[in-house]
């Protein structure tokens, strides 16, 4: 059975400080910016809510 890849890693940019980092599209915990601490990703019981700018898909 072939299908679309569901979960991916995303490259995002913090809207406050401009830091770029990788996050998981289906994160199960809150992910904060490693530089300024702003919340970038909120878990939602499946696909996470991305609260910042997505630059692209990695892999």
VEXTILO-748220 format. One record per residue: residue number from 1; chain; x, y, z of N, C-alpha, C in turn. Coordinates in nm, 4 decimals. Layout:
REM residues N
+-----+--------+----------+----------+----------+----------+----------+----------+----------+----------+----------+
: num : cadena :      npx :      npy :      npz :     capx :     capy :     capz :      cpx :      cpy :      cpz :
+-----+--------+----------+----------+----------+----------+----------+----------+----------+----------+----------+
: NUM :      A :        X :        Y :        Z :        X :        Y :        Z :        X :        Y :        Z :
...
+-----+--------+----------+----------+----------+----------+----------+----------+----------+----------+----------+
This chain:
REM residues 59
+-----+--------+----------+----------+----------+----------+----------+----------+----------+----------+----------+
: num : cadena :      npx :      npy :      npz :     capx :     capy :     capz :      cpx :      cpy :      cpz :
+-----+--------+----------+----------+----------+----------+----------+----------+----------+----------+----------+
:   1 :      A :   0.0831 :  -0.1178 :   0.0000 :   0.0000 :   0.0000 :   0.0000 :   0.0883 :   0.1251 :   0.0000 :
:   2 :      A :   0.0696 :   0.2059 :  -0.1006 :   0.1466 :   0.3289 :  -0.1097 :   0.0570 :   0.4474 :  -0.0789 :
:   3 :      A :   0.1157 :   0.5455 :  -0.0166 :   0.0392 :   0.6663 :   0.0162 :   0.1325 :   0.7827 :   0.0367 :
:   4 :      A :   0.0708 :   0.8950 :   0.0657 :   0.1514 :   1.0136 :   0.0925 :   0.2202 :   1.0011 :   0.2270 :
:   5 :      A :   0.3366 :   1.0604 :   0.2334 :   0.4084 :   1.0698 :   0.3602 :   0.3297 :   1.1661 :   0.4483 :
:   6 :      A :   0.2922 :   1.1227 :   0.5670 :   0.2051 :   1.2040 :   0.6510 :   0.2814 :   1.3030 :   0.7373 :
:   7 :      A :   0.3787 :   1.2548 :   0.8116 :   0.4521 :   1.3413 :   0.9035 :   0.5874 :   1.3780 :   0.8444 :
:   8 :      A :   0.6256 :   1.5024 :   0.8599 :   0.7518 :   1.5497 :   0.8048 :   0.8201 :   1.6449 :   0.9028 :
:   9 :      A :   0.9434 :   1.6743 :   0.8726 :   1.0145 :   1.7788 :   0.9461 :   1.0031 :   1.9075 :   0.8651 :
:  10 :      A :   0.9821 :   2.0169 :   0.9346 :   0.9651 :   2.1465 :   0.8701 :   1.0730 :   2.2424 :   0.9183 :
:  11 :      A :   1.1226 :   2.3232 :   0.8262 :   1.2152 :   2.4300 :   0.8634 :   1.1295 :   2.5538 :   0.8848 :
:  12 :      A :   1.1386 :   2.6118 :   1.0052 :   1.0577 :   2.7289 :   1.0385 :   1.1465 :   2.8445 :   1.0832 :
:  13 :      A :   1.0911 :   2.9644 :   1.0762 :   1.1632 :   3.0847 :   1.1209 :   1.0795 :   3.1531 :   1.2280 :
:  14 :      A :   1.1426 :   3.1844 :   1.3388 :   1.0762 :   3.2571 :   1.4474 :   1.0412 :   3.3972 :   1.3982 :
:  15 :      A :   0.9167 :   3.4370 :   1.4196 :   0.8726 :   3.5697 :   1.3747 :   0.9279 :   3.6823 :   1.4622 :
:  16 :      A :   0.9751 :   3.6496 :   1.5826 :   1.0283 :   3.7528 :   1.6721 :   1.1769 :   3.7804 :   1.6497 :
:  17 :      A :   1.2590 :   3.6724 :   1.6469 :   1.4042 :   3.6938 :   1.6410 :   1.4682 :   3.6493 :   1.5093 :
:  18 :      A :   1.3941 :   3.5771 :   1.4245 :   1.4486 :   3.5350 :   1.2958 :   1.5260 :   3.4048 :   1.2990 :
:  19 :      A :   1.5366 :   3.3410 :   1.4155 :   1.6065 :   3.2130 :   1.4269 :   1.5358 :   3.1063 :   1.3434 :
:  20 :      A :   1.6148 :   3.0235 :   1.2742 :   1.5585 :   2.9133 :   1.1957 :   1.5898 :   2.7822 :   1.2657 :
:  21 :      A :   1.4894 :   2.6930 :   1.2732 :   1.5121 :   2.5622 :   1.3325 :   1.4160 :   2.4606 :   1.2727 :
:  22 :      A :   1.4471 :   2.3321 :   1.2956 :   1.3647 :   2.2229 :   1.2456 :   1.2643 :   2.1819 :   1.3515 :
:  23 :      A :   1.1412 :   2.1544 :   1.3076 :   1.0371 :   2.1047 :   1.3968 :   0.9652 :   1.9888 :   1.3284 :
:  24 :      A :   0.8999 :   1.9052 :   1.4080 :   0.8253 :   1.7915 :   1.3568 :   0.6802 :   1.8334 :   1.3336 :
:  25 :      A :   0.6245 :   1.7958 :   1.2195 :   0.4894 :   1.8392 :   1.1840 :   0.3817 :   1.7827 :   1.2764 :
:  26 :      A :   0.4110 :   1.6715 :   1.3435 :   0.3149 :   1.6092 :   1.4343 :   0.3710 :   1.6091 :   1.5778 :
:  27 :      A :   0.4264 :   1.7209 :   1.6194 :   0.4880 :   1.7320 :   1.7513 :   0.3867 :   1.7014 :   1.8614 :
:  28 :      A :   0.4322 :   1.6331 :   1.9658 :   0.3434 :   1.5971 :   2.0766 :   0.3685 :   1.6838 :   2.1999 :
:  29 :      A :   0.4542 :   1.7831 :   2.1867 :   0.4782 :   1.8769 :   2.2965 :   0.5032 :   2.0158 :   2.2384 :
:  30 :      A :   0.4915 :   2.1157 :   2.3232 :   0.5147 :   2.2540 :   2.2809 :   0.6614 :   2.2698 :   2.2411 :
:  31 :      A :   0.6858 :   2.3352 :   2.1277 :   0.8224 :   2.3626 :   2.0832 :   0.8420 :   2.5126 :   2.0840 :
:  32 :      A :   0.9471 :   2.5554 :   2.1535 :   0.9780 :   2.6980 :   2.1648 :   1.1050 :   2.7305 :   2.0876 :
:  33 :      A :   1.1188 :   2.8565 :   2.0499 :   1.2393 :   2.9041 :   1.9828 :   1.3587 :   2.8836 :   2.0756 :
:  34 :      A :   1.4665 :   2.8317 :   2.0212 :   1.5863 :   2.8054 :   2.1005 :   1.6585 :   2.9336 :   2.1397 :
:  35 :      A :   1.6285 :   3.0445 :   2.0740 :   1.6963 :   3.1708 :   2.1026 :   1.6141 :   3.2594 :   2.1968 :
:  36 :      A :   1.4886 :   3.2884 :   2.1591 :   1.4104 :   3.3847 :   2.2372 :   1.3003 :   3.3213 :   2.3218 :
:  37 :      A :   1.2685 :   3.1947 :   2.2992 :   1.1695 :   3.1264 :   2.3808 :   1.0252 :   3.1400 :   2.3361 :
:  38 :      A :   0.9993 :   3.2066 :   2.2239 :   0.8623 :   3.2196 :   2.1733 :   0.8097 :   3.0818 :   2.1322 :
:  39 :      A :   0.6808 :   3.0558 :   2.1548 :   0.6192 :   2.9287 :   2.1165 :   0.6059 :   2.9232 :   1.9646 :
:  40 :      A :   0.6625 :   2.8177 :   1.9045 :   0.6570 :   2.7996 :   1.7599 :   0.5531 :   2.6962 :   1.7193 :
:  41 :      A :   0.5368 :   2.5908 :   1.8001 :   0.4491 :   2.4792 :   1.7653 :   0.3688 :   2.4371 :   1.8882 :
:  42 :      A :   0.2373 :   2.4153 :   1.8669 :   0.1485 :   2.3655 :   1.9716 :   0.0932 :   2.2296 :   1.9291 :
:  43 :      A :   0.0979 :   2.1290 :   2.0170 :   0.0427 :   1.9981 :   1.9826 :  -0.1092 :   2.0043 :   1.9741 :
:  44 :      A :  -0.1671 :   1.9251 :   1.8851 :  -0.3122 :   1.9234 :   1.8677 :  -0.3667 :   1.7812 :   1.8544 :
:  45 :      A :  -0.2974 :   1.6810 :   1.9075 :  -0.3467 :   1.5436 :   1.9023 :  -0.3379 :   1.4817 :   1.7645 :
:  46 :      A :  -0.2495 :   1.5272 :   1.6837 :  -0.2291 :   1.4812 :   1.5463 :  -0.1320 :   1.5782 :   1.4838 :
:  47 :      A :  -0.1753 :   1.6426 :   1.3769 :  -0.0906 :   1.7440 :   1.3152 :  -0.0837 :   1.8654 :   1.4070 :
:  48 :      A :   0.0366 :   1.9104 :   1.4338 :   0.0568 :   2.0220 :   1.5264 :   0.0190 :   2.1549 :   1.4625 :
:  49 :      A :  -0.0137 :   2.2519 :   1.5455 :  -0.0431 :   2.3872 :   1.4987 :   0.0873 :   2.4655 :   1.4929 :
:  50 :      A :   0.1266 :   2.5048 :   1.3715 :   0.2496 :   2.5814 :   1.3509 :   0.2142 :   2.7290 :   1.3648 :
:  51 :      A :   0.2757 :   2.7977 :   1.4593 :   0.2398 :   2.9358 :   1.4906 :   0.3428 :   3.0356 :   1.4372 :
:  52 :      A :   0.4222 :   2.9952 :   1.3402 :   0.5261 :   3.0807 :   1.2863 :   0.5390 :   3.0563 :   1.1360 :
:  53 :      A :   0.6397 :   3.1144 :   1.0738 :   0.6594 :   3.1040 :   0.9294 :   0.7263 :   2.9713 :   0.8922 :
:  54 :      A :   0.6646 :   2.8973 :   0.7998 :   0.7234 :   2.7726 :   0.7498 :   0.8060 :   2.8068 :   0.6266 :
:  55 :      A :   0.9337 :   2.7679 :   0.6298 :   1.0243 :   2.7959 :   0.5183 :   1.0271 :   2.6817 :   0.4166 :
:  56 :      A :   1.0016 :   2.5597 :   0.4633 :   1.0025 :   2.4463 :   0.3711 :   0.9995 :   2.3144 :   0.4429 :
:  57 :      A :   0.9878 :   2.2082 :   0.3624 :   0.9873 :   2.0713 :   0.4137 :   1.1278 :   2.0136 :   0.3980 :
:  58 :      A :   1.1757 :   1.9447 :   0.5011 :   1.3088 :   1.8855 :   0.4983 :   1.2943 :   1.7348 :   0.4793 :
:  59 :      A :   1.3684 :   1.6811 :   0.3819 :   1.3679 :   1.5369 :   0.3600 :   1.2590 :   1.4990 :   0.2712 :
+-----+--------+----------+----------+----------+----------+----------+----------+----------+----------+----------+
